Amino acid sequence: MKIAILGTRGVPNRYGGFEQFAQYLSLGLMQLGAEVWVYNSHDHPHKEKKWQGVNIIHRFDPERYIGASGQFIYDLNCILHSRRCDFDIILQLGYTTSTIWHWLLPRKSLIVTNMDGLEWKRSKYGKLLQRFLKHAERWAVKSSHRLIADSEAIQQYLEKTYGVTAQFIPYGSQIFNSPNPELIKPYGVKSFKYFLMIARMQPDNHVEEVIKGILQSGSDFPLLIVGNTENGHGRYLTKRYANANIRFIGPLFDEEALNQLRYHCACYFHGHSAGGTNPSLLEAMAASALICAHRNPFNQSVLRDNALFFANEHEIADAVKSDLFGERRENFISANLKRIETDYRWDDVINSYYDCFRTLLNANC
């Protein structure tokens, strides 16, 4: 089985959730006997043609020269290259900038699309782009042989909106159980005496609301914000709020460091609101963090009742002023760890994708 993974900047992960997913999935599928190719941006720091046995295909990505619109050209370059290959399966991770080229996808390959979240609802996009993304979502539905939803809420949305049955396969995570408070010292914080947020700097991740809520609470615990601030919203946030207690520490891809920060924080804030099962949320659960999440169906379907929730800065302030270290904390953490072990194991996720691909191929022989 020859499988290509499109839609990410590449592996190993140097960017975000889908890159992390591609990293785990490509290795897992390879270990099950599949031949796996991952498309990487030419700018990716890994320049070799293989990574831990996974085949890497570098394609030109002009994003650094022309901004986010460069992703359309990068996806086009990947799709055009895939037409020259003999892939059994092409897995598209997301549809935002790829499905405009759906008519160019190779006809001999079976197309599987992970539908991600409701991209057209993201407030960072203008009305015109939101309308385009709604069309892109429809194109993905029509051009795919199989749809994957990593959230039950997305699965229900696709069935209600398009009358299609998407296969539910969640994202994965693994339990972190080797805390070492010495490893958070480089960040200038003490165990359980700081707050943490890991997010891209965009309005629908509610970073500003979290900052305002913590400031409103009067807490003297610093807030560490992990994420690239080299965009318009990031520059605005740092200019307006950066101080000794609101610390923007930039992007961080060291999994050990991230897990230590998650484990030792007093509370982890998760502001993602536009859909899907977010990888950083599962990773916070797996690292035994007390979580305060934006109240929406996607986060609630993952966390159920085992977290604090907020809809605005005032509810964030109330959460910060509540008892963060009592019995409720232990109950939330214990329930979330059990959920990771039962519903979000990487082995189960990888096996589900492999079985999905194999079933699809058998049905189309």
Buried (B, 14 or more C-beta within 10 A) or exposed (E): BBBBBBBBBBBBBBBBBBBBBBBBBBBBBBEBEBBBBBBBBEBBEBEEEEBEEBBBBBBEBBBEEEEEEBBBBBBBBBBEBBEEBEBBBBBBBBBBBBBBBBEBBBEEBBBBBBBBBBBBBBEBBEEEBBEBBBEBBBBBBEBBBBBBBBBBBBBBBBBEEBEBEBBBBBBBBBEBEEBEEEBBEEBEBEBBEBBBBBBBBBBBBBBBBBBBBBBBBEBEBBBBBBBBBEBEBBEBBBEEBBEEBBBBBEBBBEEEBBBBBBBBBBBBBBBBBBBBBBBBBBBBBBBBBBBBBBBBBBBBBBBEEBBBBBEEBBBBBBBBEEEBEEEBBEEBBEBBBEBBEEBBBBEBBBBBBBEBBBEBBEEEE
